[in-house]
Amino acid sequence: MSPTAGEARPVALDLSDVQHRVGQEVGGGELIEPCSATDIRRWAMAMDYPNPVHWDQEFAAASKFGGIVAPQSFAVGIDFGHGVQPACVGHIAGSHLLFGGEEWWHYGPRVRPGDRLTQKRRFHDYKVTETRFAGPTLFSRGDTLHVNQHGVPVCKERATSIRYLASEAEKRVSQSAAVPQAPSWTHEQLAAIDRERRSWILSNREGRTPRLEQVKVGDRLPRRVLGPHSLVSFATEYRAFVFNVWGSYRWVAPAGVPGAWVNQDPGWAPGFGFDEEGAKIDPRLRDGLYLGPSRGHVDAGKASKIGMPRAYGYGATMGAWVTDYVAYWAGHDGFVRYSNTSFRGPAYEGDVTYLEAEVTEIQQESAWGEPLVRLAVKMTNQDGTSLAQGKVDVELPR
């Protein structure tokens, strides 16, 4: 039955440009130059991950790595679009996107200065769910396989995007009575945060690796703290993704896929799109923060237009925090093999984020051919609100 005059029309997503692309390979941006030690250092800095093998040349040279080596989280930093490119496929007019979660499989090779990764991308699947946040909401997944210059697979990501109509989300947040406000912090509270951050840094700065027999179910990792988050920290994170540097990438399309999704307009809401033609003269016009879909991360006024109450952080960053957190505990001889993290809410401006983990399972044999320790990881803010949770499998020597 059609709505009569005065009745609200039902909100719907037009998926006509999405449905036929399921299972297709897709294209996207590809970095032109190999990564550098500075790229790796910038990423570690932006993730607030002061593991010295990732930035201190002298320390790294004396380690088993013999020089600077990238964090395992770094692959997304040298990917295009925060790794969500193959999960944002098809035009949906007036839409916006949030990052909903990610899975990672790590195959073994470490990334070092001079390496150049290329990507193979595929749109995996989607589903539509009714949410309180935005009404009809599209959850879609896409895969990215990262391969190094030797043709060796380094890792694979399966990203989940959350796409919705920005106008509907804006309307609902404006009607909400529970809009979270930025907390204020006393000098004593900030000092306590700094002490806890330093304690975590010192918990395994040397890169010691626990042996499998030393680990027991129920063991807990030292708690990690990040923040308080700010516009400065959000901008620092954004600038660590190398594709945001002017002229750093080129568009690539998969061979043999007619009409493949590469760099078409996904239907960004007004005020959040790029000016691709203008950017050929002034690259700031497709910068993302100055103009583009990431504006809400550093601009509370823009954030409200897409249903967010204030400036907020990045899903890809949250995934990196999880990987880095577990990798730091695992030390130089440990290796994160798999992670699956679901994002429940963003890190807002002014908030503090806490990461905790507990050993839940020890596998003497695994599909990787090595023993694994499984950890349950949770991420919360200062109020105990859940931001993310997931599981991570880490390989430890016997």
C-alpha positions in Angstrom: 0.0 0.0 0.0 1.4 3.4 -0.9 1.6 6.1 1.8 -1.2 8.7 1.8 -0.6 12.4 2.0 1.1 13.4 5.2 2.4 9.9 5.9 6.1 9.3 6.0 7.5 7.3 3.1 9.4 4.1 4.1 13.1 4.5 4.0 14.8 2.2 1.5 18.2 1.6 0.1 18.6 1.4 -3.7 20.8 -1.7 -4.2 20.4 -1.9 -8.0 24.1 -1.1 -8.5 25.2 -3.4 -5.7 23.5 -6.8 -6.2 25.1 -7.7 -9.6 28.6 -7.0 -8.3 28.7 -9.8 -5.6 31.6 -12.1 -6.2 33.3 -9.9 -8.7 36.9 -8.8 -8.5 37.1 -5.0 -8.0 39.9 -2.5 -8.6 41.0 0.5 -6.6 44.1 2.5 -5.7 47.6 1.1 -5.8 50.6 2.8 -4.3 53.3 3.7 -6.9 56.5 3.6 -4.8 57.8 1.0 -2.3 57.3 1.8 1.3 60.1 3.5 3.3 61.4 3.3 6.8 59.8 6.7 7.3 56.4 5.3 6.2 56.8 2.6 8.8 57.8 5.0 11.5 54.9 7.3 10.7 52.5 4.5 11.0 53.9 3.3 14.4 53.7 6.9 15.6 50.1 7.4 14.5 49.0 4.1 16.1 50.8 5.3 19.3 52.8 2.0 19.1 56.3 2.7 20.4 57.8 -0.8 19.8 61.4 0.2 19.0 61.9 -2.4 16.2 59.5 -0.3 14.2 61.2 3.1 14.6 64.6 2.9 16.4 67.2 2.0 13.8 69.9 1.1 16.4 67.6 -1.1 18.5 66.1 -2.8 15.4 69.6 -3.4 13.9 70.6 -5.3 17.1 67.4 -7.4 17.0 66.7 -10.6 15.2 65.3 -8.5 12.3 68.6 -6.7 11.6 66.8 -3.4 10.9 63.5 -1.6 10.9 60.6 -3.9 10.3 56.9 -2.9 10.0 54.2 -3.8 12.5 51.9 -6.6 11.2 49.1 -3.9 11.2 51.0 -1.9 8.6 49.5 -3.6 5.5 46.3 -1.5 5.8 48.5 1.6 6.1 49.8 1.0 2.6 46.5 0.0 1.1 43.9 2.3 -0.5 40.9 3.6 1.4 41.7 2.2 4.8 41.3 -1.3 3.4 37.6 -1.0 3.0 37.6 -0.4 -0.8 36.3 -3.9 -1.8 33.5 -3.6 0.8 32.3 -0.2 -0.6 31.0 -1.3 -4.0 28.1 0.1 -5.9 26.4 3.5 -6.0 23.9 4.2 -3.2 22.7 7.8 -3.5 23.0 9.9 -0.3 24.9 7.2 1.6 27.8 7.3 4.0 30.0 4.5 5.4 31.4 3.4 8.7 33.8 0.5 9.3 32.1 -2.5 10.9 34.9 -4.9 11.5 37.7 -6.9 9.9 39.3 -10.3 9.7 43.0 -10.7 9.0 45.1 -13.8 8.0 48.9 -13.3 8.2 50.9 -15.7 6.1 54.4 -15.1 7.4 56.5 -12.5 5.4 57.3 -9.4 7.3 57.2 -6.0 5.6 60.4 -4.1 5.5 61.6 -0.8 4.0 61.8 -1.1 0.2 58.9 -3.6 -0.1 56.0 -2.8 -2.4 52.7 -4.5 -1.9 50.0 -4.9 -4.5 46.4 -5.9 -3.9 43.8 -8.3 -5.3 40.3 -7.3 -4.3 36.9 -9.0 -4.4 33.4 -8.0 -3.3 32.4 -10.9 -1.1 28.7 -10.5 0.0 26.2 -8.2 1.8 23.1 -8.2 3.9 20.6 -5.5 4.9 19.6 -5.0 8.5 17.3 -2.6 10.2 19.2 -0.6 12.8 18.2 2.1 15.3 21.1 4.2 14.2 20.0 4.6 10.5 17.1 2.4 9.6 17.9 0.1 6.7 21.6 -0.5 6.8 23.8 -2.4 4.4 26.5 -4.6 5.9 28.9 -5.6 3.1 32.2 -7.5 3.0 35.1 -7.4 0.7 38.5 -9.2 0.5 41.9 -7.8 -0.1 44.9 -10.0 -0.6 48.3 -8.3 -0.2 51.2 -9.7 -2.3 54.8 -8.4 -2.1 57.1 -7.7 -5.0 58.3 -11.3 -5.0 54.8 -12.6 -5.6 54.5 -13.9 -2.1 51.2 -13.4 -0.2 51.8 -11.4 2.9 48.3 -11.2 4.4 44.6 -11.0 3.6 41.9 -8.8 5.0 38.1 -9.2 5.0 36.6 -5.9 5.8 33.0 -5.1 6.7 31.5 -1.8 5.8 28.3 -0.3 7.2 26.5 1.8 4.6 23.4 3.8 5.3 21.5 6.9 4.3 23.2 9.9 6.0 20.0 12.0 6.2 18.2 9.2 8.1 21.1 8.9 10.6 21.3 12.7 11.0 17.5 12.8 11.7 17.8 10.0 14.3 20.8 11.5 16.2 19.1 14.9 16.3 16.0 13.2 18.0 18.1 11.2 20.4 18.0 12.3 24.0 21.3 10.5 24.8 23.9 12.3 22.8 27.3 11.5 24.5 29.3 14.6 25.5 33.1 14.8 25.5 34.5 14.1 29.0 36.7 16.5 30.8 39.8 15.2 32.5 41.6 16.5 35.6 45.4 16.8 35.8 45.4 13.8 38.2 43.4 11.6 35.8 45.6 12.6 32.9 48.7 11.7 35.0 47.2 8.3 35.8 46.6 7.7 32.1 50.2 8.6 31.3 51.5 6.3 34.0 49.4 3.4 32.7 50.5 4.0 29.1 54.2 4.0 30.2 53.7 0.9 32.2 52.4 -0.9 29.1 55.3 0.3 27.0 57.7 -1.1 29.6 55.9 -4.4 29.8 57.7 -5.8 26.9 59.9 -3.2 25.2 62.7 -5.8 24.8 60.5 -8.1 22.7 60.6 -11.1 24.9 58.4 -14.0 23.7 56.6 -16.3 26.1 57.1 -20.0 25.3 54.0 -22.1 24.8 54.4 -24.0 28.0 54.6 -20.8 30.0 51.1 -19.7 28.9 47.9 -20.9 30.6 44.2 -20.4 29.9 43.1 -17.5 32.0 46.3 -15.5 31.6 45.7 -11.8 31.1 47.7 -9.3 29.1 48.7 -6.0 30.6 46.1 -3.4 29.9 46.8 -0.9 27.2 45.5 2.7 27.2 45.2 5.1 24.3 44.1 8.7 24.4 42.5 11.0 25.3 41.7 11.1 21.6 41.7 14.5 19.9 41.4 16.2 16.5 45.2 16.2 16.4 45.4 12.4 17.1 42.7 11.7 14.5 44.5 13.8 11.9 47.8 12.1 12.7 46.2 8.7 12.2 44.7 9.8 8.9 47.9 11.1 7.5 49.8 7.9 8.3 47.8 6.1 5.5 50.2 6.6 2.6 47.4 6.8 0.0 46.4 10.2 1.5 49.7 11.7 0.2 49.2 13.7 -3.0 50.1 11.7 -6.1 51.0 8.5 -4.1 48.7 6.1 -5.9 47.2 5.2 -9.3 44.0 3.5 -10.2 44.1 -0.2 -11.2 41.3 -2.3 -12.6 41.0 -6.2 -12.6 41.6 -7.7 -16.0 38.6 -9.3 -17.8 35.9 -7.8 -15.6 33.6 -5.6 -17.7 32.4 -2.5 -15.9 34.4 -3.4 -12.8 34.1 -1.2 -9.7 37.3 0.9 -9.4 36.8 4.5 -8.5 33.2 5.2 -9.3 31.2 7.5 -7.0 29.6 5.3 -4.3 26.9 8.0 -3.7 28.4 10.0 -0.9 26.0 12.3 0.9 26.1 16.0 -0.1 29.2 17.7 1.2 31.2 14.4 1.5 32.1 13.7 -2.1 35.4 14.3 -4.0 36.0 16.7 -6.8 38.0 14.4 -9.0 38.4 16.8 -11.9 39.3 19.7 -9.7 41.8 17.6 -7.8 43.9 17.3 -11.0 44.8 20.9 -10.4 44.3 21.1 -6.6 44.8 17.7 -5.0 43.3 18.9 -1.7 39.9 18.5 -3.4 40.1 14.8 -3.0 42.1 14.8 0.2 39.5 13.3 2.4 39.8 15.5 5.4 39.6 18.9 3.7 37.0 17.6 1.3 35.6 14.1 1.2 34.0 11.3 3.2 36.5 11.5 6.2 35.6 15.1 7.1 33.4 14.1 10.0 36.4 12.5 11.8 37.8 16.0 12.5 34.7 18.2 12.2 31.9 17.9 14.7 29.5 19.8 12.4 30.1 17.4 9.6 30.0 14.4 11.9 26.4 15.4 12.9 25.4 15.3 9.2 26.2 11.5 9.1 24.7 10.6 12.5 27.7 11.0 14.7 27.5 13.3 17.7 31.1 14.5 17.6 34.4 13.9 15.9 35.4 10.3 16.0 38.2 7.8 15.1 38.8 5.3 12.4 37.8 1.6 12.3 41.0 0.6 10.5 42.9 2.2 13.4 40.9 0.2 16.0 41.9 -3.0 14.1 45.5 -2.0 14.1 45.4 -1.3 17.8 44.2 -4.9 18.4 47.0 -6.4 16.2 49.7 -4.3 17.7 48.5 -5.0 21.3 48.8 -8.7 20.9 52.0 -8.6 18.8 53.7 -6.6 21.5 52.9 -9.2 24.1 54.0 -12.0 21.7 57.4 -10.4 21.3 60.0 -10.8 18.5 59.6 -14.6 18.1 55.7 -14.5 18.2 53.5 -14.0 15.2 49.8 -13.0 14.9 48.3 -15.4 12.5 44.6 -14.5 12.6 42.3 -11.9 14.1 38.5 -11.3 13.8 37.4 -8.0 15.4 33.9 -6.6 15.4 33.5 -2.9 15.9 30.7 -1.8 18.2 31.3 2.0 18.3 33.9 4.6 17.6 36.5 6.2 19.8 35.1 9.7 20.1 37.0 12.9 20.6 37.9 13.3 24.3 37.5 9.6 25.1 40.1 7.2 26.3 40.4 3.7 24.9 41.4 0.6 26.9 42.5 -2.8 25.5 42.4 -6.0 27.5 42.9 -9.6 26.5 42.7 -13.0 28.1 44.0 -16.4 26.9 41.0 -18.6 26.2 42.5 -21.6 24.4 45.8 -23.3 23.6 46.1 -25.3 20.4 49.0 -27.7 20.3 48.4 -28.2 16.6 46.7 -25.9 14.1 46.0 -25.5 10.4 49.2 -23.3 10.3 51.3 -26.3 11.3 52.3 -24.6 14.5 50.8 -24.3 18.0 48.6 -21.3 18.6 47.3 -19.4 21.6 43.8 -17.8 21.2 43.0 -14.6 23.0 39.7 -12.9 23.6 40.3 -9.1 23.2 38.0 -6.4 24.2 38.1 -2.6 23.7 36.2 -0.2 25.9 36.2 3.5 26.7 36.4 5.2 30.1 32.8 4.5 30.9 33.1 0.8 30.1 31.2 1.1 26.9 32.2 -1.6 24.4 34.0 -0.3 21.3 35.2 -3.6 19.9 35.7 -7.2 20.7 37.2 -10.2 18.9 39.6 -13.1 19.0 43.2 -13.3 18.0 45.3 -16.4 17.3 49.0 -15.9 17.9 51.8 -18.4 17.2 54.3 -18.9 20.0 57.4 -21.2 20.0 57.5 -24.3 22.1 
